Amino acid sequence: TRGVAAMSGTFGYELNPALLNAKEKAEIRAQLAQYREYQELIREGDYYRLSNPFQDNFAAWMVVSDDRSKALVSVIRLTAEANLPAAYVTLKGMEEDAFYREKTTGKVYPGAALMEAGILLPAAVSEYEAYQIELERV
């Protein structure tokens, strides 16, 4: 969760690295590699806030490349309760007439559908779960 939150900007952690165990340090190394993969998109892309964390059960934001060919959606679950309704994140800044492939699942979505209906979030298991969804125009 800290890594996803840190990727919303300059990728800084608010913690004392001397207190981390070996597993946590390895996780941060992996997050640094992931940030390097996305850093140009994060720094140069258009930033969109997708939710109001004071009203929604999640905080969501995204960055979209200038040419609208790539997007990175970041989500942090704020609450997890039994029988929560399905949660969709409505995206912004995509091309309506284009199709986008989700990197992890390979699913393809129309840009208009992503901006009108949104993308379904996984069912909440615990509070402060974080996920990122990378989309690329096909």
Secondary structure, DSSP 8 states (H G I E B T S, - for coil): -HHHHHTTTT----S-GGG--HHHHHHHHHHHHHHHHHHHHHHHSEEEE---TTTSSEEEEEEE-TTSSEEEEEEEE----TT----EE---S--TT-EEEETTT--EEEHHHHHHT-EE-----STT-EEEEEEEE-
